[in-house]
Amino acid sequence: MKLDNNIPYKLILEENEIPKQWYNVRAHMKNKPAPLLNPATLKPMTADELSAVFCRQLVEQELDDTNPYIDIPQEIQDFYRMYRPAPLVRAYCLEEKLDTPAKIYYKFEGNNTSGSHKLNSAIAQAYYAKHQGLKGVTTETGAGQWGTALSMACAYLGLDCQVYMVKVSYEQKPFRREVMRTYGAKVTPSPSDTTAVGRKILKEHPGTSGSLGCAISEAVEAAASQEGYRYVLGSVLNQVLLHQSIIGLEAQAALNKYGVKPDVIIGCAGGGSNLGGLISPFMGEKLRGEKDYEFIAVEPSSCPSLTRGKFVYDYCDTGMVCPLAKMYTLGSGFIPSASHAGGLRYHGMSPVVSQLYHDGYIKAVSYEQTQVFEAAELFAKCEGILPAPESSHAIRAAIDQAVKCKETGEEKTILFGLTGTGYFDMVAYEKFNNGTMTDYIPTDEDLKGGFDGIPKFPGNE
């Protein structure tokens, strides 16, 4: 293995170099994300309306399209120091295995107890809930990374935490469920019979394995029915991408420190939190005309919101109790297959990511799950980290880009987000290793049912 004497394995930032502000990419977007709409009036949601569901300061961040930088409260900065700065690693062994002239870097967000990048926003949302004097929060979780992170943050701050976990993940990933319970969270498989919307979904889809859209509906209802509670979300929303910009800011600072400029930046895409957080500062440079990058969003073929979805206003949840968001969507009624894509099994995409994709700043690709796990196992053998299934989508695309460089002779520099570890995803790895994992790509007819449920009103076509 040949090492670059100028570039170490880990591009290290010092603790005092952790960013003290989040970056708000919306401030530099020419076309801002469309506002959330009240489903009853079809008018933009006001701060007062959103404050009935979300914490007040988070609502301010959600609606802020103008300020490029938002100060990170000192208490959150102090919490970040427990596990940040997160490593930026040169994948020397993977490069050698692929025999590629490409240089590959990954920003590893799995070096905390929750095992993923989700803690970056979980602690922020829990902090604002605590400072508003709330008793607790409710939320949904897909594969469990977000629920785990939020339960950890709530335990740290003394808040009650109620998690609705997508039923298929509740059954496939019992250890992640138990981590949440260890931190004191109440975990309910969704859809459940504990909420009106859950009972309605079970009646309409008996035996369903659930979806993030279902779990969101239940969590929102649970928050609304309990005094002193608010709903928090682990992806999609503007506020979440704001908090996750800490990923890209650290990556950018480390790369600049060592004089490295990436050509291609890759992230897995479910709701958009990891992808948006990683690319935001780099996207800001591109939007301001300072530098140029190629951005690639990677999603599962079983839930292809960007590559096969429609850019329209749609409900963020299956129960249709949440505001309407303009995003790439498969329809809030789309129930994805019980694949191992976990947190990427969401019918829609962040309005920020959707707008950037619509405007041509981001490319998107999709992969079947066996392709993804092939990449995951190769990465594990080369780099010594067992990656989460979600992150492995980005690994697959990074490998493909590196192989293409070998074929063309280009010496591109590739950066991707390794958002979490796969140590609680061993049922999926077992199925892959046993040869029982199957691929599923929805047909146009499969997608039609979700598209038919998209709300119809003038201009939403």
Secondary structure, DSSP 8 states (H G I E B T S, - for coil): ----TTS-SB----GGGS-SEEE-GGGG-SS-----B-TTT-SB--HHHHHTTS-HHHHHHHH--S-SEEE--HHHHHHHTTT-S--EEE-HHHHHHHT-S-EEEEEE---STT-BTTHHHHHHHHHHHHHTT-SEEEEEESSSHHHHHHHHHHHHHT-EEEEEEEHHHHHH-HHHHHHHHHTT-EEEEES-SSSHHHHHHHHHSTT----HHHHHHHHHHHHHTSTTEEE--SSSSHHHHHHHHHHHHHHHHHHHHTT---SEEEEE-SSSHHHHHHHHHHHHHHHTTS---EEEEEEETTS-HHHH-EEEEEESSTTS-S-EEEEEES-TT----S-S-GGG--SB--HHHHHHHHTTSEEEEEE-HHHHHHHHHHHHHHHS--B-HHHHHHHHHHHHHHHHHHHHT---EEEEEE-BB-TT-HHHHHHHHHT--------HHHHHHHHHTS---TT--
